[in-house]
Amino acid sequence: MNFLDYIREQVLVGDGAVGTMLYARGVNLESGFERLNLTAPDLVTGLHVDYVAAGARVIETNTFGANRLRLAPLGLERQVRDINLQGALLARGAAAGKGVYVAGSMGPLPRVKGEGDVPSPDDIHAVFREQAALLAEGGADLLILETFADLEELKTALKAARETGLPVVASMAFLEKGRISGGTTVERVALELAGAGADVVGANCGAGTLEMTRNIQRMASVTGLPLAAYPNSGFPEYLDGRLIYRATPEYFAARGLETVRAGANLVGGCCGTTPDHIRALAEALRGLAPEPRIISMPPSSGPEAPRPVPERTGFLADWGKRTVITVELDPPRGLDCSRVLEGCRVLREAGADAINLAENPLSRVRMGNIALAELVQREVGIEVIVHITCRDRNLIGLQSDLMGASLLGIRSILAVTGDPAGMGGEPGASSVFDLNSIGLIGLLRDLNVGLNGAGNPIDRGTGFTIGAAFNPNVQKMEVQVARLEKKVAAGARFVQTQPLFDLERLDTMLGLTKGIGIPILPGILPLVSERNAEFLHNEVPGIVIPDEIRARMRGKGKEEGVREGLAIAREFIDAARDRVGGFYIIPPFGNHRVAAELVRHIRSTT
């Protein structure tokens, strides 16, 4: 019988964890489980056979991470075809003659590790389309898209999977209380996936069996589509270097029965589940028909109201009335803040509107900028824009520190992905990158409306003015503009750019971003010597200095170089002042006196 017809009449049992079992059978986590389709096919087939013997009527191919982007770090991108075809064939062989459906497993793309690594929407679609087509060619009866945390990415994968003509299960990994990052509810997710063409919607992984039952119950209240549930075996415990799941097969089966009564048509297991869990589950669900549905559309299921754009406050309050000036200073490498505090006082008196405090620029250790920002605001009386990177904290740490920053009176944040930890040469340091800059902006937006990353209330909004970085010094600026548009859609309310030295490039940027609708402050970096100019041009990411500017700095030592660098910066400012509403000054080596010269120049002519 066709899978979709069957699942509407009979509750089906899915298989359990693949990674958990392969790891338990001696496979190294870093080796890539999907590789085993080619190097150890008997091991993969044996796992499929064990799940079929346990009572699974739907088994998944060992291809969760077999997309081109996930295989590339393992050096396997040229084996995408072989791995997926073999994965489908191995499952097909284990299912043959047993009335078992084969689900081609497709997982999300790897997390973004930096600004330059973001594939375009067309590229993302092509990656999913390639894998889906191979699984269909290999004989899969259906496709299951699972463990997605990003709704838009799942919808892209769904669109690609539907091109095969196979039934598609679209499954999200939800956070606590049935939300995904950004606060979107489980009901909203179910409706959007149904509207995007999913044949079955569902949830997997996430917070365990109890949360799974609640999520399925909420999905069942808004859609008549079949529902899939693949919960973890409870919460893991870290013991002797391993993650141990303590939920017994009997407990897992009892919770699975509750999930069916909540509305599930297909129930299997995710992390921590074994053939023993599936055997108990199959026994508990034997002969059950799906529960009838009563659809009650909640108020939240309609289109989400757009969030109003907040009025400009703080350092942006005078935007459009006078030139806004921000200046970047680096926190000290040690504990002595006196030079930074002195610089902030000089810049405030010169007429700067705000101070930027970078966070460990170039991945080199400096004092924490949140604590320093509070000290500057309290002792100097000038607003601070705190740079927050995704490199140094995981998602938990980011939220905690941002709430703490709000408590300390920080009101402006510039969200950046951050340089990789390896750039700074700090022994043992590693990058985190749970988010990229777009995800961080979205998190800041949610904190502003009083929700954390899981969509749970935090009592009040944080009140941040959210900034974004923009690099105009690239060959295809349109790609950066498209990324900037995503940042604005995520919640960015002002932009600061990498240093600009070329008026033609400034005009190109302004032309491409004229519909962006938020303040853009071009970066101004006064050069101080030929050596400085050549270093910045050749070694610092995001900075391009035109040949004619470098020629002007040629042969210039320290004093002469400072004068010439200031002259170049003044010329650019004077030519650009009628084009822009503000400037972002980035003095070399934190030289606040050079920056103050430019601030006074701007103020004297406006």
Buried (B, 14 or more C-beta within 10 A) or exposed (E): EEBBEBBBEBBBBBBBBBBBBBBEEEBEEEEBBBBBBBEBBEBBBBBBBBBBEBBBBBBBBBBBBBBBBBBEEBEBEEBBBBBBBBBBBBBBBBBEEEEBBBBBBBBBBBBBBBBEEBBEEEEBBEBBBBBBBBBBBBBBBBBBBBBBBBBEBBBBBBBBBBEBEBBBBBBBBBBEBBBBBBBBBBBBBBBBBBEBEBBBBBBBBBBBBEBBBBBBBBBBBBBEBBBBBBBBBBEBEEEEEEEEBEBBBBBBBBBBBBBBEBBBBBBBBBBBBBBBBBBBBBBBBEEBEBBEBEEEEEEEBEEEEEEEEEEBEEBBEEBEEBBBBBBBBBBBEEEEBEEBBEBBBBBBEBBBBBBBBBBBBBBEEBBBBBBBBBBBBEEBEBBBBBBBBBBBBEBEEBBEBBBEBBEBEBBBBBBBBBBBBEBBEEEEBEBBBBBBBBBBBBBBBBBBBBBBBBBEEBEEBBBBBBBBBBBBBBEEBEEBBBBBBBBBEBBBBBBBBBBBBBEEBBEBBBEBBEEBEBBBBBBBBBBBBBBBBBEBBEEBEBBBBEEEBBEBBEEBEEEBBBEBBBEBBBEBBEEBBEEBBBBBBBBBEBBBEBBBBBBBBBBEEE
